[in-house]
Amino acid sequence: MTSDDPDILPAFSSDFAIRQLSDINWIVASCSTPANLFHILRRQIALPFRKPLILMTPKSLLRHPEAKSPFDDMVEGTEFQRVIPEAGPASKNSAGVKRLIFCSGKVYYDLTAARKEAGLEDSIAISRMEQVYYVEEGQPAKGKKKVKKAYLSAGSLKSVESAKTVSQN
């Protein structure tokens, strides 16, 4: 799965595991919309070379009531979105966004539910990283373009809870 010569044993060092991860030629994704799942499977078939595709999308997401895509997202001229920026109320009020959370897959729907329950839809933006590996340089920056003053955090329910306590103080 790597471009290394199979007859040469690599030198073991402290960064061996990290170097192995970066040399692997896999595509790892966690799709959160049916349209993106369609596009990544179509892209995998259309690639002129073979590269292993690892999808971490759970089957429960297929039945999730909020995980829907219009057919317009699957017509000719559309493609896989590596990063899906915030499209809710926070995207219309970029100056009021205090926190930008990056997440992937089903975690997005858990975070949006917690954000709605906490009443922080205007102050927390959630961007989805659909393709987890290989991430091209500058891809996460696409999600942060609009909200320049926001605090960045990784996707977890603690991110929403800590933002709730900050906004209450």
TORNU-219312 format. One record per residue: residue in one letter; x, z, y of N, C-alpha, C, O in turn. Coordinates in nm, 2 decimals. Atoms other than C-alpha are relative to their C-alpha. Example, Ala and Ser with C-alpha at 12.3 -4.5 7.8 and 13.67 -1.06 7.14 Angstrom:
REM residues 2
REC   type     n_c1     n_c3     n_c2    ca_c1    ca_c3    ca_c2     c_c1     c_c3     c_c2     o_c1     o_c3     o_c2
REC      A     0.09     0.00    -0.12     1.23     0.78    -0.45     0.09     0.00     0.12     0.19     0.07     0.12
REC      S    -0.09     0.00    -0.11     1.37     0.71    -0.11    -0.08     0.08     0.11    -0.03     0.09     0.22
This chain:
REM residues 169
REC   type     n_c1     n_c3     n_c2    ca_c1    ca_c3    ca_c2     c_c1     c_c3     c_c2     o_c1     o_c3     o_c2
REC      M     0.08     0.00    -0.12     0.00     0.00     0.00     0.08     0.00     0.13     0.03     0.00     0.24
REC      T    -0.08     0.00    -0.12     0.30     0.00     0.23     0.09    -0.12    -0.01     0.09    -0.20    -0.11
REC      S    -0.08     0.11     0.00     0.55    -0.26     0.33     0.14     0.03    -0.05     0.24    -0.05    -0.03
REC      D    -0.13    -0.04     0.05     0.84    -0.07     0.17     0.04    -0.07    -0.13    -0.05    -0.12    -0.20
REC      D    -0.05     0.06     0.12     1.05    -0.21    -0.10    -0.02     0.10    -0.12     0.02     0.21    -0.11
REC      P     0.03    -0.10     0.10     0.93    -0.06    -0.43     0.12     0.05    -0.08     0.11     0.15    -0.15
REC      D    -0.12    -0.04     0.07     1.28    -0.04    -0.57     0.09     0.10     0.07     0.19     0.16     0.02
REC      I    -0.08    -0.09    -0.08     1.42     0.18    -0.29    -0.08     0.13     0.02    -0.20     0.12     0.07
REC      L     0.07    -0.13    -0.02     1.33     0.55    -0.28     0.03     0.04     0.15     0.15     0.05     0.19
REC      P    -0.02    -0.03    -0.14     1.28     0.65     0.09     0.07     0.14     0.01     0.05     0.23    -0.07
REC      A    -0.07    -0.13    -0.02     1.49     0.93     0.23    -0.10     0.11     0.04    -0.19     0.08     0.13
REC      F     0.09    -0.11    -0.03     1.30     1.26     0.24     0.05     0.08     0.12     0.16     0.12     0.12
REC      S    -0.03    -0.08    -0.12     1.30     1.43     0.58    -0.12     0.07     0.04    -0.22     0.07    -0.02
REC      S     0.11    -0.08    -0.05     1.08     1.66     0.78    -0.12    -0.08     0.05    -0.23    -0.04     0.04
REC      D     0.11     0.08    -0.05     0.88     1.37     0.92    -0.04    -0.10    -0.11    -0.11    -0.20    -0.07
REC      F     0.03     0.10     0.11     0.84     1.19     0.58    -0.15    -0.02    -0.01    -0.19    -0.14    -0.02
REC      A     0.15     0.01     0.01     0.46     1.26     0.55    -0.06    -0.08     0.12    -0.14    -0.16     0.10
REC      I     0.06     0.07    -0.11     0.39     1.15     0.90     0.04    -0.15     0.00    -0.04    -0.23     0.04
REC      R    -0.04     0.14     0.01     0.60     0.83     0.86    -0.07    -0.08    -0.10    -0.11    -0.19    -0.08
REC      Q     0.08     0.07     0.10     0.42     0.75     0.54    -0.14    -0.04     0.05    -0.19    -0.15     0.02
REC      L     0.14     0.03    -0.05     0.08     0.78     0.71     0.01    -0.12     0.10    -0.09    -0.20     0.10
REC      S     0.00     0.10    -0.10     0.19     0.55     0.99     0.04    -0.14    -0.06     0.01    -0.24     0.00
REC      D    -0.04     0.12     0.06     0.34     0.29     0.75    -0.11    -0.06    -0.09    -0.11    -0.18    -0.13
REC      I     0.10     0.05     0.09     0.02     0.26     0.54    -0.09    -0.11     0.08    -0.12    -0.09     0.19
REC      N     0.07     0.11    -0.06    -0.17    -0.06     0.61    -0.15     0.01    -0.04    -0.21    -0.09    -0.09
REC      W     0.14    -0.02     0.03    -0.53     0.08     0.56    -0.08    -0.01     0.13    -0.02     0.00     0.24
REC      I     0.09    -0.01    -0.11    -0.83     0.06     0.79    -0.09     0.11    -0.05    -0.16     0.11    -0.15
REC      V     0.09    -0.11     0.03    -1.02     0.39     0.80    -0.10     0.01     0.11    -0.07     0.01     0.23
REC      A     0.11    -0.01    -0.10    -1.36     0.41     0.97    -0.10     0.09    -0.05    -0.12     0.12    -0.16
REC      S     0.11    -0.09     0.02    -1.65     0.64     1.00    -0.11    -0.05     0.09    -0.12    -0.01     0.21
REC      C     0.10     0.06    -0.08    -1.94     0.43     1.13    -0.12     0.09     0.02    -0.16     0.17    -0.07
REC      S     0.12    -0.08    -0.04    -2.23     0.59     1.31    -0.13    -0.08     0.02    -0.23    -0.02     0.04
REC      T     0.12     0.09    -0.01    -2.46     0.29     1.34    -0.01    -0.10    -0.11     0.10    -0.14    -0.16
REC      P     0.01     0.11     0.10    -2.60     0.04     1.09     0.07    -0.13     0.05     0.12    -0.20    -0.04
REC      A    -0.06     0.12    -0.04    -2.48    -0.24     1.31     0.15     0.00    -0.01     0.21    -0.10    -0.05
REC      N    -0.14    -0.01     0.01    -2.12    -0.12     1.31     0.04     0.00    -0.15     0.14    -0.06    -0.18
REC      L    -0.02     0.00     0.14    -2.14    -0.07     0.93     0.00    -0.15    -0.04     0.08    -0.20    -0.12
REC      F     0.02     0.14     0.03    -2.26    -0.43     0.90     0.12    -0.08     0.05     0.18    -0.16    -0.03
REC      H    -0.11     0.07    -0.06    -1.98    -0.56     1.13     0.13     0.03    -0.07     0.21    -0.06    -0.08
REC      I    -0.13    -0.03     0.06    -1.70    -0.38     0.96     0.01    -0.06    -0.14     0.11    -0.10    -0.18
REC      L     0.01     0.06     0.13    -1.81    -0.50     0.62     0.02    -0.16     0.01     0.09    -0.22    -0.07
REC      R    -0.01     0.15    -0.03    -1.84    -0.86     0.76     0.14    -0.03     0.03     0.20    -0.13    -0.01
REC      R    -0.14     0.02    -0.04    -1.50    -0.83     0.92     0.10     0.01    -0.12     0.19    -0.07    -0.13
REC      Q    -0.08    -0.02     0.12    -1.35    -0.71     0.59     0.00    -0.13    -0.08     0.11    -0.17    -0.14
REC      I     0.01     0.12     0.08    -1.47    -1.02     0.41     0.06    -0.12     0.07     0.12    -0.20     0.01
REC      A    -0.05     0.12    -0.07    -1.37    -1.26     0.69     0.15     0.01     0.03     0.21    -0.09     0.07
REC      L    -0.14    -0.01    -0.03    -1.01    -1.13     0.73     0.08    -0.10    -0.09     0.04    -0.11    -0.21
REC      P    -0.07     0.10     0.08    -0.76    -1.39     0.62     0.10     0.07    -0.10     0.16     0.00    -0.18
REC      F    -0.08    -0.07     0.09    -0.56    -1.12     0.43    -0.08     0.12    -0.05    -0.18     0.16     0.01
REC      R     0.07    -0.12     0.06    -0.66    -0.82     0.22     0.07     0.13     0.05     0.19     0.14     0.04
REC      K    -0.04    -0.13    -0.05    -0.63    -0.47     0.37    -0.10     0.10    -0.05    -0.22     0.08    -0.03
REC      P     0.10    -0.09     0.05    -0.79    -0.17     0.20    -0.09     0.06     0.12    -0.03     0.10     0.22
REC      L     0.09    -0.06    -0.10    -1.10    -0.04     0.39    -0.05     0.12    -0.06    -0.11     0.13    -0.17
REC      I     0.05    -0.13     0.05    -1.19     0.32     0.36    -0.11     0.04     0.10    -0.08     0.06     0.22
REC      L     0.12    -0.04    -0.08    -1.54     0.41     0.49    -0.03     0.15    -0.03    -0.06     0.18    -0.15
REC      M     0.03    -0.14     0.02    -1.61     0.78     0.54    -0.14     0.03     0.04    -0.18     0.14     0.08
REC      T     0.13    -0.02    -0.04    -1.97     0.73     0.63    -0.09     0.06    -0.11    -0.09     0.00    -0.22
REC      P     0.08    -0.06     0.11    -2.20     0.96     0.43    -0.13    -0.07    -0.02    -0.18    -0.14     0.07
REC      K     0.13     0.06     0.03    -2.51     0.83     0.25    -0.11     0.06     0.08    -0.21    -0.01     0.11
REC      S     0.11    -0.06    -0.08    -2.72     1.08     0.44    -0.02    -0.06     0.13    -0.13    -0.05     0.19
REC      L     0.01     0.07    -0.13    -2.65     0.89     0.76    -0.09    -0.12    -0.01    -0.15    -0.16     0.09
REC      L     0.09     0.12     0.01    -2.84     0.59     0.62    -0.15     0.04     0.01    -0.23    -0.04     0.05
REC      R     0.14    -0.05    -0.01    -3.16     0.81     0.62    -0.02     0.07     0.13    -0.13     0.12     0.15
REC      H     0.01    -0.08    -0.12    -3.09     0.98     0.95    -0.10    -0.07     0.10    -0.08    -0.19     0.13
REC      P     0.10     0.07    -0.09    -3.39     0.91     1.19     0.06    -0.05     0.13     0.00    -0.15     0.19
REC      E    -0.06     0.05    -0.12    -3.16     0.86     1.49     0.10    -0.11    -0.02     0.14    -0.17     0.08
REC      A    -0.10     0.10     0.03    -2.91     0.63     1.32    -0.07    -0.14    -0.02    -0.10    -0.18    -0.13
REC      K     0.07     0.13     0.00    -3.08     0.30     1.42     0.08    -0.10     0.08     0.15    -0.06     0.17
REC      S    -0.06     0.11    -0.08    -2.95    -0.03     1.55    -0.10    -0.11     0.02    -0.17    -0.15    -0.08
REC      P     0.09     0.12    -0.01    -3.16    -0.31     1.70     0.07    -0.12    -0.06     0.19    -0.13    -0.07
REC      F    -0.06     0.12     0.06    -3.12    -0.65     1.54     0.08    -0.08     0.10     0.17    -0.16     0.06
REC      D    -0.08     0.06    -0.10    -2.97    -0.77     1.87     0.15     0.04    -0.01     0.24    -0.04     0.03
REC      D    -0.14    -0.05     0.02    -2.66    -0.57     1.77     0.07    -0.07    -0.12     0.19    -0.05    -0.14
REC      M    -0.05     0.06     0.12    -2.62    -0.78     1.46    -0.01    -0.15     0.00     0.01    -0.22    -0.10
REC      V     0.01     0.15    -0.01    -2.67    -1.14     1.58     0.14    -0.06     0.03     0.24     0.01     0.05
REC      E    -0.13     0.07    -0.03    -2.40    -1.40     1.64     0.05     0.03     0.14    -0.03     0.04     0.23
REC      G    -0.06    -0.03    -0.12    -2.16    -1.32     1.91     0.02     0.15     0.02     0.08     0.19     0.12
REC      T    -0.03    -0.14     0.00    -2.16    -0.94     1.84     0.11     0.03    -0.10     0.13    -0.04    -0.19
REC      E    -0.12    -0.04     0.08    -1.87    -0.76     1.68     0.01     0.15    -0.02    -0.07     0.23     0.05
REC      F    -0.02    -0.14     0.02    -1.75    -0.43     1.55     0.05     0.07     0.12     0.14     0.02     0.19
REC      Q    -0.04    -0.07    -0.11    -1.71    -0.17     1.82     0.09     0.12    -0.05     0.04     0.21    -0.11
REC      R    -0.09    -0.11     0.05    -1.40     0.06     1.76    -0.03     0.13     0.07    -0.03     0.24     0.01
REC      V     0.04    -0.12    -0.08    -1.51     0.30     2.04    -0.13    -0.03     0.06    -0.15    -0.13     0.12
REC      I     0.13     0.01    -0.06    -1.87     0.35     2.14    -0.01     0.10     0.11    -0.02     0.22     0.08
REC      P     0.01    -0.10    -0.11    -1.89     0.51     2.49    -0.14     0.06     0.01    -0.23     0.01    -0.05
REC      E     0.13    -0.07    -0.02    -2.16     0.75     2.60    -0.10    -0.10     0.06    -0.07    -0.18     0.15
REC      A     0.11     0.08    -0.06    -2.49     0.57     2.67    -0.12     0.07     0.05    -0.22     0.02     0.09
REC      G     0.11    -0.08    -0.04    -2.71     0.86     2.76     0.00     0.04     0.14     0.06    -0.04     0.22
REC      P     0.01    -0.05    -0.14    -2.78     1.05     3.08     0.13     0.02     0.07     0.15     0.00     0.19
REC      A    -0.13    -0.03    -0.05    -2.42     1.15     3.12     0.07    -0.13     0.05     0.16    -0.13     0.14
REC      S    -0.07     0.12    -0.04    -2.31     0.78     3.15    -0.05    -0.05     0.14     0.02    -0.12     0.21
REC      K     0.06     0.03    -0.13    -2.54     0.74     3.46     0.05     0.09     0.11     0.05     0.05     0.23
REC      N    -0.05    -0.10    -0.10    -2.39     1.05     3.63     0.14     0.03    -0.04     0.17     0.15    -0.07
REC      S    -0.14    -0.02     0.04    -2.02     1.01     3.57     0.07     0.11     0.08     0.16     0.18     0.03
REC      A    -0.06    -0.10    -0.09    -1.93     1.24     3.86    -0.03     0.14    -0.05     0.05     0.23    -0.03
REC      G     0.04    -0.13     0.04    -2.12     1.53     3.71     0.05     0.04    -0.14     0.02     0.15    -0.19
REC      V    -0.04    -0.03     0.14    -1.96     1.51     3.36     0.12     0.09     0.01     0.22     0.06     0.07
REC      K    -0.11    -0.10     0.00    -1.74     1.81     3.30     0.08     0.00    -0.13     0.19     0.04    -0.13
REC      R    -0.07     0.00     0.12    -1.65     1.75     2.94    -0.03    -0.14    -0.07    -0.14    -0.18    -0.08
REC      L     0.02     0.12     0.08    -1.59     1.43     2.73     0.05     0.04    -0.14     0.16     0.08    -0.16
REC      I    -0.03    -0.03     0.14    -1.60     1.48     2.35     0.01    -0.12    -0.08    -0.07    -0.21    -0.07
REC      F    -0.02     0.11     0.09    -1.46     1.23     2.11    -0.03     0.05    -0.14     0.02     0.16    -0.19
REC      C     0.04    -0.04     0.14    -1.61     1.24     1.76    -0.02    -0.13    -0.08     0.00    -0.24    -0.03
REC      S     0.03     0.12     0.08    -1.69     1.00     1.47    -0.11     0.04    -0.10    -0.12     0.15    -0.14
REC      G     0.09    -0.01     0.11    -1.96     0.94     1.22    -0.12     0.09     0.03    -0.18     0.09     0.14
REC      K     0.12    -0.08     0.00    -2.24     1.19     1.15     0.01     0.11     0.10    -0.09     0.17     0.15
REC      V    -0.02    -0.11    -0.10    -2.09     1.45     1.38    -0.06    -0.03     0.13    -0.11     0.06     0.21
REC      Y     0.06     0.04    -0.13    -2.21     1.25     1.68    -0.15     0.05     0.01    -0.19     0.10     0.11
REC      Y     0.14    -0.04     0.00    -2.58     1.32     1.58    -0.02     0.15     0.01    -0.11     0.20     0.07
REC      D     0.00    -0.15     0.00    -2.51     1.69     1.53     0.03     0.04     0.15    -0.03     0.14     0.20
REC      L    -0.04    -0.04    -0.13    -2.34     1.71     1.87    -0.11    -0.04     0.11    -0.13     0.04     0.20
REC      T     0.11     0.04    -0.10    -2.62     1.52     2.06    -0.11     0.10    -0.02    -0.18     0.13     0.09
REC      A     0.10    -0.10     0.01    -2.87     1.76     1.91     0.03     0.13     0.06    -0.05     0.19     0.13
REC      A    -0.04    -0.12    -0.06    -2.67     2.06     2.01     0.01    -0.01     0.15    -0.03     0.09     0.23
REC      R     0.00     0.03    -0.15    -2.62     1.91     2.36    -0.14     0.00     0.06    -0.16     0.06     0.17
REC      K     0.14     0.00    -0.05    -2.99     1.85     2.40    -0.06     0.14     0.00    -0.13     0.18     0.09
REC      E     0.06    -0.14     0.01    -3.08     2.20     2.28     0.06     0.09     0.11    -0.01     0.18     0.16
REC      A    -0.06    -0.08    -0.10    -2.83     2.35     2.52    -0.03    -0.04     0.15     0.00     0.02     0.24
REC      G     0.04     0.05    -0.13    -2.97     2.14     2.81     0.12    -0.05     0.08     0.12    -0.04     0.20
REC      L    -0.13     0.04    -0.07    -2.62     1.99     2.89     0.01    -0.15    -0.01     0.13    -0.20    -0.01
REC      E    -0.01     0.14     0.02    -2.71     1.62     2.86     0.07    -0.07     0.12     0.12    -0.18     0.10
REC      D    -0.06     0.06    -0.12    -2.59     1.55     3.22     0.15     0.03     0.01     0.22    -0.04     0.08
REC      S    -0.14    -0.05    -0.03    -2.26     1.74     3.20     0.10    -0.02    -0.12     0.22     0.00    -0.10
REC      I    -0.08     0.03     0.11    -2.13     1.65     2.85    -0.02    -0.15    -0.04    -0.13    -0.19    -0.07
REC      A     0.01     0.14     0.05    -2.05     1.29     2.75     0.07     0.00    -0.14     0.17     0.07    -0.16
REC      I    -0.05     0.01     0.14    -1.99     1.20     2.38     0.03    -0.14    -0.03    -0.06    -0.23    -0.03
REC      S    -0.04     0.13     0.04    -1.79     0.90     2.28     0.04     0.00    -0.15     0.09     0.10    -0.20
REC      R    -0.02     0.01     0.15    -1.76     0.78     1.92     0.12    -0.09    -0.03     0.13    -0.20     0.02
REC      M    -0.11     0.08     0.05    -1.44     0.67     1.76    -0.04    -0.05    -0.14    -0.04     0.02    -0.24
REC      E     0.05     0.05     0.13    -1.57     0.44     1.49     0.11    -0.04    -0.10     0.10    -0.01    -0.22
REC      Q    -0.11     0.03     0.08    -1.24     0.32     1.36     0.11     0.11     0.02     0.17     0.12     0.13
REC      V    -0.08    -0.12    -0.01    -1.03     0.63     1.29     0.15    -0.04    -0.01     0.23     0.01     0.06
REC      Y    -0.14     0.04     0.02    -0.71     0.45     1.17    -0.01    -0.15    -0.03    -0.09    -0.19    -0.11
REC      Y    -0.11     0.01    -0.10    -0.55     0.21     1.29    -0.07     0.00     0.14    -0.16    -0.08     0.17
REC      V     0.05     0.00    -0.14    -0.62     0.30     1.66     0.10    -0.07     0.08     0.22    -0.03     0.09
REC      E    -0.09     0.08    -0.09    -0.48     0.05     1.90     0.03     0.08     0.13    -0.06     0.17     0.16
REC      E    -0.03    -0.07    -0.12    -0.31     0.18     2.21    -0.10    -0.03     0.11    -0.13    -0.14     0.13
REC      G     0.09     0.02    -0.11    -0.55     0.24     2.49    -0.15     0.00    -0.04    -0.24     0.00     0.04
REC      Q     0.14     0.00     0.05    -0.87     0.25     2.27    -0.07     0.12     0.05    -0.18     0.11     0.10
REC      P     0.07    -0.12    -0.05    -0.96     0.61     2.35    -0.02     0.00     0.15    -0.12     0.06     0.20
REC      A     0.02     0.00    -0.15    -0.91     0.54     2.72    -0.13    -0.08     0.04    -0.18    -0.05     0.15
REC      K     0.13     0.07    -0.04    -1.21     0.31     2.71    -0.12     0.09     0.01    -0.20     0.07     0.09
REC      G     0.10    -0.10    -0.01    -1.43     0.61     2.65     0.01     0.09     0.12    -0.08     0.15     0.16
REC      K    -0.03    -0.09    -0.11    -1.27     0.80     2.94     0.00    -0.07     0.14     0.01     0.00     0.24
REC      K    -0.01     0.08    -0.13    -1.27     0.52     3.21    -0.10     0.06     0.10    -0.06     0.08     0.22
REC      K     0.10    -0.04    -0.10    -1.60     0.64     3.38     0.01     0.14     0.04    -0.02     0.17     0.15
REC      V     0.00    -0.14    -0.03    -1.54     1.01     3.36     0.14     0.05     0.02     0.20     0.11    -0.08
REC      K    -0.14    -0.02    -0.02    -1.20     1.06     3.51     0.03     0.15     0.01     0.14     0.19    -0.03
REC      K    -0.03    -0.15    -0.02    -1.23     1.44     3.59    -0.05     0.08    -0.11    -0.04     0.21    -0.11
REC      A     0.06    -0.07     0.11    -1.38     1.54     3.26     0.12     0.06    -0.09     0.22     0.00    -0.10
REC      Y    -0.09    -0.06     0.09    -1.20     1.78     3.02    -0.03    -0.07    -0.14    -0.14    -0.08    -0.18
REC      L     0.01     0.06     0.13    -1.13     1.61     2.69     0.01     0.10    -0.12     0.08     0.20    -0.11
REC      S    -0.01    -0.08     0.12    -1.20     1.77     2.35    -0.04    -0.08    -0.12    -0.11    -0.18    -0.11
REC      A     0.03     0.06     0.12    -1.23     1.68     1.99    -0.14     0.04    -0.04    -0.19     0.15     0.00
REC      G     0.14    -0.02     0.03    -1.58     1.66     1.84    -0.03     0.12    -0.09     0.01     0.12    -0.21
REC      S     0.05    -0.11     0.08    -1.72     1.99     1.72    -0.11     0.07     0.08    -0.12     0.06     0.20
REC      L     0.11    -0.07    -0.07    -2.02     2.21     1.79     0.06     0.11     0.09    -0.01     0.15     0.18
REC      K    -0.06    -0.09    -0.09    -1.78     2.46     1.94     0.03    -0.06     0.14     0.02     0.02     0.24
REC      S    -0.02     0.06    -0.13    -1.71     2.21     2.22    -0.13     0.01     0.08    -0.12     0.04     0.20
REC      V     0.13    -0.01    -0.08    -2.08     2.21     2.32    -0.02     0.15     0.03    -0.07     0.18     0.14
REC      E     0.02    -0.14    -0.02    -2.10     2.59     2.28     0.09     0.06     0.12     0.04     0.13     0.20
REC      S    -0.09    -0.05    -0.10    -1.79     2.65     2.50    -0.04    -0.06     0.14    -0.03     0.01     0.24
REC      A     0.05     0.06    -0.12    -1.93     2.41     2.76    -0.12     0.07     0.05    -0.14     0.08     0.18
REC      K     0.13    -0.07    -0.04    -2.26     2.60     2.76     0.04     0.13     0.07    -0.02     0.17     0.17
REC      T    -0.04    -0.13    -0.07    -2.08     2.93     2.84     0.06    -0.02     0.13     0.04     0.06     0.22
REC      V    -0.06     0.03    -0.12    -1.88     2.77     3.11    -0.10    -0.03     0.11    -0.09     0.01     0.22
REC      S     0.11     0.04    -0.10    -2.19     2.62     3.28    -0.09     0.11     0.04    -0.14     0.11     0.15
REC      Q     0.08    -0.11    -0.03    -2.37     2.95     3.26     0.07     0.10     0.10     0.00     0.17     0.17
REC      N    -0.08    -0.09    -0.09    -2.09     3.13     3.45     0.01    -0.05     0.14     0.07     0.02     0.22
